[in-house]
Amino acid sequence: MSELPTSVRAPFTPHARLGVPSRAWPVFAIIAPVYVCTMFYRMAPTVLALDIAADLGLVAADMAMLSGATMLGYGLMQLPSGLLSDAWGGRKTLSLFTLLVGLSTVWFSRSDTFAGVTAARFLTGLGVAATVPCLAILARWFPASLYGRVSSLMFAGGTCGTLLASAPLVAASGLAGWRGTMLVCGLFSLCLAALVWLGVRDEPESTASRSANGGGDEAGRARSVGVGPRELAAGLKQVLTTRAFWPLCVGYSCLLLVYFSFAGLWWGPWLIQGCGLDKAQAGAVLFIGTLASVPAMPLLATLSDKLRSRRAVLVPCAAVALAAMAAMTLTTGRLGLVPLAALAVAFTSACGLSAVALASGKELFPLRMVGTATGCLNTIPALAAALHQKLFGAVLGWRLTERGGDYGAAYGDAMGVNLAFLALALVAFLLIRESYPRD
């Protein structure tokens, strides 16, 4: 395996020293709504599940497969989205993905069969894997000293998509039905795809013109769009054989797979069945936790930049997430609404480290490999979350039988699985090398 690439030890590239180009924030203003939509589409079927099931005559197993189709498409497309971002450029890739989301959502809204809606949601899952091209574009428009904070703003904005896929979506579906609502959403995404194509460029024109005019080796390195197949293969090999990549990948994957699995499926049932809350109280706890992650993401990224260290933020975040999960596990059924909300705030805030972790992954490799590196880093959490949901459910069912139907005790046992993965995340983050660039 190769050692840490020299890009980690090198000073900032000229692109970082140029400051923020004048069009950088308008580009961000186009990309941010695209990412908001990706989060919205991932959560929307959960809110509309009963309406969809009643309309199409689906049972619980069918709805589980429908939800799984989205996550399967999302997970499978993570690495290809990174390779496409490096080969085609982020603009073409993001335009294609947003177009696919729009077309598949329109199909979803018009389909009358289970096979049709499942296929449409699988295609939507492929399309919402737009995180990597979004980050690839931002990496070329913003200097390294701002990249973590800017990407954290995008991630925080994505939480708005999750919130939109709750009460607002329920209200809209009440007015227009689930089909009419999703049709409008699909048409909106088609408009966004056109906006991305017309309003976004892969990199600042000054960078491209310097490279085209032979602006020296440094300018050539800054020109990082349009990587060929051999370079893609070599870049992928470099990522997978770089020792510094794997502790970061393991830590990030273990923490996020717990978050995606627990927050995406089991947190609500644990609050209701394990802790004795009613649906309104459980919803309040989840809402407070989700809301807390919005400011946490940019605050953690800003703190990392101020400390000039990624490791100094990742390690404490993993420790807080582990401590919060341990407290939830050991006190299942014995805490009231306020302590549960406080633990939700601690856990979701600590899990808001995506921008810091992905910035660290970007800094391990040259700019021309940002898509490949980010795609590799994102692949495992997306795929493993679905497997973890099934593992948690299997352990819960087994312990529920052993515990004689005691949900509180069974959930406490099953959440030991979460603790194991979070402990592994903490150990992995302790082993990472500092990637923050030196001046």
C-alpha positions in Angstrom: 0.0 0.0 0.0 1.2 3.5 -0.8 2.1 6.1 1.8 0.3 9.4 2.3 0.4 11.3 -1.0 2.6 14.3 -1.2 -0.5 16.5 -1.7 -1.1 16.3 2.0 2.3 17.8 2.9 2.3 20.3 0.1 1.2 24.0 0.6 -2.1 25.2 -0.8 -2.4 25.2 -4.6 -2.6 28.5 -6.4 -6.4 27.9 -6.7 -6.6 28.2 -2.9 -4.4 31.4 -2.8 -6.5 33.2 -5.5 -9.4 33.7 -3.0 -13.1 33.2 -3.9 -14.0 33.9 -7.6 -16.8 36.4 -8.2 -19.1 33.7 -9.6 -18.5 31.1 -6.8 -21.4 32.1 -4.6 -23.9 32.2 -7.5 -22.7 28.7 -8.4 -23.3 27.6 -4.8 -26.8 29.1 -4.9 -27.6 26.8 -7.8 -26.0 23.7 -6.3 -27.5 24.1 -2.8 -31.2 23.6 -3.9 -30.1 20.5 -5.9 -28.8 19.0 -2.7 -31.9 20.0 -0.8 -33.9 18.1 -3.3 -31.8 15.0 -3.0 -32.6 14.8 0.7 -36.2 15.5 0.1 -36.6 12.7 -2.4 -34.9 10.2 -0.1 -37.4 10.9 2.7 -40.6 11.6 0.7 -41.8 8.0 0.3 -41.7 7.5 4.1 -44.2 10.3 4.6 -46.4 9.2 1.6 -46.2 5.5 2.4 -49.7 5.0 3.5 -51.2 6.9 0.6 -49.1 5.0 -1.9 -49.9 1.7 -0.3 -53.6 2.4 -0.3 -53.6 3.6 -3.9 -51.6 0.6 -5.3 -52.8 -2.0 -2.9 -49.4 -2.7 -1.5 -48.5 -4.5 1.7 -45.7 -3.8 4.2 -43.2 -6.0 2.4 -43.8 -4.2 -0.8 -43.2 -0.8 0.8 -40.0 -2.1 2.4 -38.8 -3.1 -1.1 -39.9 0.2 -2.5 -37.8 2.0 0.1 -34.9 -0.3 -0.3 -34.8 0.3 -4.1 -34.1 3.9 -3.5 -31.2 3.2 -1.1 -29.8 0.5 -3.4 -29.7 2.9 -6.3 -28.2 5.6 -4.1 -25.5 3.3 -2.7 -24.5 1.8 -6.0 -24.1 5.1 -7.7 -21.7 6.7 -5.2 -18.4 5.5 -6.7 -19.6 5.9 -10.4 -20.7 9.4 -9.6 -17.2 10.2 -8.4 -15.6 8.7 -11.5 -18.0 10.6 -13.7 -17.3 13.9 -11.9 -13.6 13.5 -12.6 -14.0 12.3 -16.2 -16.9 14.5 -17.4 -16.8 17.3 -14.9 -19.3 18.1 -12.1 -21.5 20.2 -14.3 -22.4 17.5 -16.8 -22.7 14.8 -14.1 -24.9 17.0 -11.9 -27.1 18.0 -14.8 -27.5 14.3 -15.8 -28.3 13.2 -12.3 -30.9 16.0 -11.7 -32.5 15.3 -15.1 -32.8 11.6 -14.1 -34.4 12.6 -10.8 -36.9 14.7 -12.5 -37.9 12.1 -15.2 -38.0 9.2 -12.7 -40.2 11.2 -10.3 -42.6 12.1 -13.1 -42.7 8.4 -14.0 -43.2 7.5 -10.3 -46.2 9.9 -10.1 -47.9 8.4 -13.2 -47.2 4.7 -12.6 -50.0 2.3 -11.6 -48.0 -0.8 -10.9 -45.7 -2.0 -8.1 -43.0 -2.8 -10.6 -43.3 0.6 -12.2 -43.0 2.6 -8.9 -40.2 0.4 -7.7 -38.2 0.9 -10.9 -38.9 4.6 -10.8 -37.6 4.9 -7.3 -34.5 2.9 -8.1 -33.7 5.4 -10.9 -34.4 8.2 -8.4 -32.0 6.6 -6.0 -29.3 6.7 -8.8 -30.1 10.4 -9.4 -30.0 11.6 -5.8 -26.4 10.3 -5.5 -25.5 13.9 -6.4 -23.5 14.7 -3.3 -20.2 13.8 -5.0 -20.6 16.0 -8.2 -21.8 18.9 -5.9 -18.7 18.6 -3.8 -16.5 18.2 -6.9 -17.8 21.5 -8.2 -17.4 23.3 -4.9 -13.8 22.0 -4.6 -12.8 23.8 -7.8 -14.6 27.0 -7.1 -13.7 27.6 -3.4 -10.2 27.6 -1.9 -9.2 24.8 0.4 -9.4 27.1 3.4 -13.1 27.6 2.8 -14.1 24.3 1.3 -15.1 22.6 4.6 -17.3 25.5 5.7 -18.9 25.9 2.3 -19.7 22.2 2.0 -21.1 22.2 5.5 -23.5 24.9 4.5 -24.7 22.7 1.7 -25.1 19.7 4.1 -27.0 21.9 6.6 -29.2 23.1 3.8 -29.9 19.5 3.0 -31.6 19.1 6.3 -34.2 21.6 5.0 -35.0 19.0 2.4 -35.7 16.5 5.2 -37.9 19.0 7.0 -39.8 19.7 3.7 -40.5 16.0 3.4 -42.5 16.1 6.6 -45.4 18.4 7.5 -45.2 20.5 4.3 -45.3 17.4 2.1 -48.2 16.0 4.1 -50.1 19.3 3.6 -49.3 19.3 -0.2 -50.4 15.7 -0.6 -53.6 16.6 1.2 -54.3 19.3 -1.4 -53.1 17.6 -4.6 -52.8 13.9 -3.7 -49.5 12.1 -3.6 -49.4 11.8 -7.4 -50.0 15.5 -8.1 -47.5 16.5 -5.5 -44.7 14.2 -6.8 -45.5 15.3 -10.4 -44.9 18.9 -9.4 -41.7 17.9 -7.7 -40.5 16.1 -10.7 -41.2 19.1 -13.0 -39.3 21.3 -10.6 -36.3 19.0 -10.8 -36.4 19.2 -14.6 -36.2 23.0 -14.3 -33.3 22.6 -11.8 -31.4 20.4 -14.3 -31.7 23.1 -17.0 -30.5 25.7 -14.4 -27.5 23.6 -13.5 -26.6 23.2 -17.2 -26.9 26.9 -18.0 -25.6 28.4 -14.8 -22.8 26.2 -13.5 -19.3 25.7 -14.8 -16.8 23.1 -13.7 -14.2 25.7 -12.6 -13.5 29.4 -12.8 -12.8 30.7 -16.3 -9.5 32.2 -15.1 -8.2 28.7 -14.1 -9.3 27.2 -17.4 -7.8 29.9 -19.5 -4.4 29.7 -17.7 -4.3 26.0 -18.3 -5.3 26.4 -21.9 -2.6 29.0 -22.4 0.1 26.9 -20.8 0.2 28.7 -17.5 2.9 26.5 -16.0 2.8 23.3 -14.0 0.8 24.8 -11.1 -1.9 26.0 -13.5 -1.9 22.6 -15.1 -2.5 20.9 -11.8 -5.3 23.3 -11.0 -7.0 22.4 -14.3 -8.5 19.1 -13.1 -11.6 18.4 -15.3 -11.7 15.8 -18.0 -9.6 12.9 -16.6 -9.1 10.0 -19.0 -9.9 6.3 -18.4 -6.3 5.4 -17.5 -6.0 8.3 -15.1 -9.3 7.3 -13.5 -8.1 3.7 -13.0 -4.8 5.0 -11.6 -6.6 7.4 -9.4 -9.0 4.7 -8.0 -6.0 2.5 -7.4 -4.2 5.3 -5.6 -7.2 5.9 -3.3 -7.7 2.3 -2.4 -4.0 1.6 -1.7 -3.3 4.8 0.3 -2.9 3.8 4.0 -4.1 7.1 5.3 -7.5 6.7 3.5 -8.7 3.6 5.3 -8.8 4.8 9.0 -10.8 7.8 7.7 -13.1 5.6 5.6 -13.7 3.1 8.4 -14.4 5.8 11.0 -16.7 7.8 8.7 -18.5 4.7 7.5 -19.1 3.2 10.9 -20.5 6.4 12.4 -22.7 7.3 9.4 -24.1 3.8 8.9 -25.4 3.9 12.5 -26.8 7.4 12.0 -28.5 6.5 8.7 -29.9 3.2 10.1 -31.0 4.5 13.5 -32.3 7.9 12.5 -33.8 6.5 9.2 -35.7 3.7 10.7 -35.3 2.5 14.3 -35.1 5.7 16.3 -38.8 6.4 16.2 -39.8 2.8 17.1 -37.3 2.8 20.0 -38.8 6.0 21.4 -42.3 4.7 21.2 -41.9 1.0 22.0 -38.8 1.1 24.1 -39.2 4.4 25.9 -43.0 4.6 26.1 -43.4 8.0 24.3 -46.5 8.6 22.1 -46.2 9.5 18.5 -46.3 13.2 19.0 -43.6 13.1 21.7 -41.4 10.9 19.6 -41.9 13.2 16.6 -40.9 16.2 18.8 -37.6 14.4 19.9 -36.7 13.6 16.3 -37.6 17.1 15.0 -35.4 18.7 17.7 -32.5 16.3 16.9 -32.8 17.0 13.2 -33.0 20.8 13.8 -29.9 20.7 16.0 -27.8 19.2 13.2 -28.4 22.3 11.0 -26.1 24.7 12.9 -23.8 21.9 14.1 -22.5 21.2 10.6 -21.1 24.6 9.7 -20.0 25.1 13.3 -17.9 21.9 13.3 -16.4 22.8 9.9 -15.6 26.3 11.1 -14.0 24.9 14.3 -11.9 22.5 12.2 -10.6 25.4 10.0 -9.9 27.6 13.1 -8.0 24.7 14.7 -6.4 23.9 11.4 -7.1 20.3 12.1 -9.6 17.7 10.9 -8.6 15.1 13.5 -9.2 17.5 16.4 -12.9 17.6 15.4 -13.5 14.1 14.2 -12.2 12.3 17.3 -14.4 14.3 19.8 -17.4 14.0 17.6 -17.1 10.2 17.5 -16.6 10.2 21.3 -19.8 12.3 21.8 -21.8 10.1 19.5 -20.6 7.0 21.3 -21.4 8.5 24.7 -24.9 9.7 23.6 -25.7 6.2 22.2 -24.4 4.5 25.3 -26.6 6.8 27.5 -29.6 5.9 25.3 -28.8 2.2 25.5 -28.3 2.0 29.2 -31.3 4.1 30.1 -33.9 2.7 27.7 -37.3 3.2 29.1 -36.1 5.2 32.1 -35.8 8.7 30.7 -38.3 11.5 30.2 -38.9 13.7 27.2 -36.4 16.4 28.0 -33.4 14.1 28.6 -34.2 12.2 25.5 -34.3 15.4 23.5 -31.0 16.4 25.0 -29.4 13.1 23.9 -30.9 13.5 20.4 -29.3 16.9 20.1 -25.9 15.5 21.3 -26.1 12.5 18.9 -27.2 14.3 15.8 -24.8 17.2 16.3 -21.9 14.9 16.7 -22.9 13.1 13.5 -22.9 16.4 11.6 -19.2 15.8 10.8 -19.7 14.9 7.1 -18.2 18.2 5.8 -15.1 17.7 8.0 -14.6 14.1 7.1 -15.1 14.7 3.3 -12.8 17.6 3.4 -10.2 15.4 5.0 -10.7 12.8 2.2 -10.3 15.5 -0.4 -7.1 16.8 1.1 -5.5 13.4 1.0 -5.4 13.5 -2.8 -4.8 15.9 -5.8 -7.7 18.0 -6.9 -8.1 16.0 -10.1 -9.1 13.0 -7.9 -11.6 14.8 -5.7 -14.6 13.0 -7.2 -13.0 9.5 -7.0 -11.9 10.0 -3.4 -15.2 11.4 -2.3 -17.1 8.7 -4.1 -15.1 6.0 -2.4 -15.6 7.6 1.0 -19.4 7.8 0.5 -20.0 4.3 -0.9 -19.7 2.1 2.2 -22.0 4.1 4.5 -24.8 4.2 1.9 -24.7 0.5 1.2 -23.9 -0.6 4.8 -26.8 1.4 6.3 -29.4 -0.9 4.6 -27.6 -4.0 5.9 -27.3 -2.5 9.4 -31.1 -1.9 9.4 -31.7 -5.6 8.8 -29.0 -6.6 11.3 -30.6 -4.4 14.0 -34.0 -5.7 13.2 -32.8 -9.3 13.4 -31.1 -8.8 16.8 -34.2 -7.0 18.1 -36.5 -9.8 17.0 -34.2 -12.4 18.6 -33.8 -10.5 21.9 -37.6 -9.7 22.0 -38.3 -13.4 22.0 -35.6 -14.1 24.6 -36.9 -11.2 26.8 -40.5 -12.4 26.7 -41.8 -9.4 24.7 -40.1 -6.8 26.9 -39.4 -4.1 24.2 -37.4 -1.9 26.6 -34.9 -4.6 27.4 -34.9 -6.0 23.8 -34.1 -2.5 22.4 -31.4 -2.0 25.0 -29.7 -5.3 23.9 -30.1 -4.5 20.1 -28.5 -1.1 20.5 -25.4 -2.8 21.6 -24.8 -3.3 17.8 -24.8 0.5 17.4 -22.3 0.8 20.3 -19.9 -1.6 18.6 -19.9 0.3 15.4 -19.5 3.7 17.1 -16.6 2.3 19.2 -14.9 1.2 16.0 -15.5 4.6 14.5 -13.7 6.2 17.5 -10.8 3.9 17.3 -10.4 4.5 13.5 -10.5 8.3 13.9 -7.8 8.1 16.6 -5.6 6.4 13.9 -6.1 9.0 11.1 -3.3 11.3 10.0 -3.8 15.0 10.0 -4.7 16.1 6.4 -5.3 19.9 6.9 -3.0 21.6 4.3 -0.1 23.7 5.6 0.3 27.3 4.5 
